[in-house]
């Protein structure tokens, strides 16, 4: 799918929602759906309203967007560790972290550790 391994995408989905297409939106209304896509990312890759991102009937689109976004992050950062960190914390935040302007959140450290092995 769009140039990333199926295994990597499956692991992102498992990490985000445990593969549950009915996961809906998080409490802050920041991310939604099986791959927990943010509002900004959804609007970049989809013509559907963001409210549909949590609709289980669009889980395939949610996964496709996750794959496209993950590939973009890999192309931007050049390695999977940072692409996964950016998927979790956001690419702007990761750039700030790399510049020493802020610290990598523990939740993002744990998120990335879930992909080892």
C-alpha positions as CSV (number, residue, x, y, z in Angstrom):
1,X,0.0,0.0,0.0
2,X,1.5,3.3,-1.2
3,X,5.1,2.1,-0.7
4,X,5.1,1.1,3.0
5,X,5.1,-2.4,4.3
6,X,1.8,-4.0,5.3
7,X,3.4,-5.1,8.6
8,X,4.4,-1.5,9.5
9,X,0.9,-0.2,8.8
10,X,-0.7,-3.1,10.7
11,X,1.5,-2.2,13.7
12,X,0.5,1.4,13.5
13,X,-3.2,0.5,13.5
14,X,-2.8,-2.0,16.3
15,X,-0.9,0.7,18.3
16,X,-3.5,3.3,17.6
17,X,-6.8,1.4,18.1
18,X,-6.0,-2.3,18.6
19,X,-7.5,-2.7,15.1
20,X,-11.0,-1.6,16.2
21,X,-12.8,0.1,13.4
22,X,-15.4,1.4,15.9
23,X,-12.9,3.3,18.0
24,X,-14.4,6.7,17.1
25,X,-12.8,9.9,18.2
26,X,-10.6,10.4,21.1
27,X,-11.9,12.5,24.1
28,X,-10.2,15.6,22.8
29,X,-11.7,15.2,19.3
30,X,-8.2,15.4,18.0
31,X,-7.9,12.0,16.3
32,X,-10.4,9.5,15.0
33,X,-10.9,6.2,13.4
34,X,-9.0,2.9,13.3
35,X,-5.7,4.7,12.6
36,X,-6.5,7.7,14.8
37,X,-6.1,10.3,12.0
38,X,-5.9,13.9,13.1
39,X,-8.3,16.5,11.7
40,X,-5.5,18.2,9.8
41,X,-4.3,15.0,8.2
42,X,-7.8,13.9,7.3
43,X,-8.5,17.3,5.6
44,X,-5.3,17.0,3.7
45,X,-6.0,13.5,2.2
46,X,-9.9,13.3,2.2
47,X,-12.8,15.1,0.7
48,X,-15.1,13.8,3.3
49,X,-16.0,15.9,6.4
50,X,-13.7,15.1,9.4
51,X,-16.7,13.9,11.4
52,X,-16.8,10.9,9.0
53,X,-13.3,9.9,9.9
54,X,-14.6,8.1,13.0
55,X,-17.4,6.3,11.1
56,X,-16.6,2.6,10.9
57,X,-17.9,2.4,7.3
58,X,-14.9,4.6,6.2
59,X,-12.3,2.5,8.0
60,X,-10.6,1.6,4.7
61,X,-10.2,5.3,3.9
62,X,-8.8,5.9,7.4
63,X,-6.2,3.2,6.8
64,X,-5.3,4.5,3.3
65,X,-4.8,8.0,4.7
66,X,-2.7,6.5,7.5
67,X,-0.5,4.8,4.9
68,X,-0.1,8.0,2.8
69,X,0.7,10.1,5.9
70,X,3.2,7.5,7.2
71,X,4.9,7.4,3.8
72,X,5.1,11.2,3.7
73,X,6.6,11.2,7.2
74,X,9.2,8.6,6.2
75,X,10.1,10.6,3.2
76,X,10.4,13.8,5.3
77,X,12.4,12.3,8.2
78,X,14.3,9.5,6.3
79,X,13.9,6.7,8.8
80,X,11.1,4.7,10.4
81,X,11.8,5.6,14.0
82,X,11.3,9.3,13.4
83,X,8.4,8.7,11.0
84,X,6.7,6.8,13.8
85,X,7.6,9.4,16.4
86,X,6.1,12.1,14.1
87,X,3.0,10.0,13.5
88,X,2.5,10.1,17.2
89,X,3.6,13.5,18.3
90,X,3.2,15.4,15.0
91,X,5.9,16.4,12.5
92,X,6.2,20.0,13.7
93,X,6.7,18.9,17.3
94,X,9.3,16.3,16.2
95,X,11.2,19.0,14.3
96,X,11.2,21.1,17.5
97,X,12.3,18.1,19.6
98,X,15.2,17.4,17.2
99,X,16.2,21.0,17.4
100,X,16.3,20.7,21.2
101,X,13.4,23.1,21.8
102,X,11.3,20.5,23.6
103,X,11.6,16.9,24.9
104,X,10.2,13.8,23.4
105,X,7.1,12.9,25.4
106,X,7.2,9.6,27.3
107,X,4.1,8.5,25.6
108,X,5.9,8.9,22.2
109,X,8.9,7.0,23.6
110,X,6.6,4.1,24.6
111,X,4.8,4.4,21.3
112,X,8.0,3.9,19.3
113,X,9.2,1.1,21.6
114,X,6.0,-0.8,20.6
115,X,7.5,-1.2,17.1
116,X,10.8,-2.9,18.1
117,X,11.3,-6.5,17.3
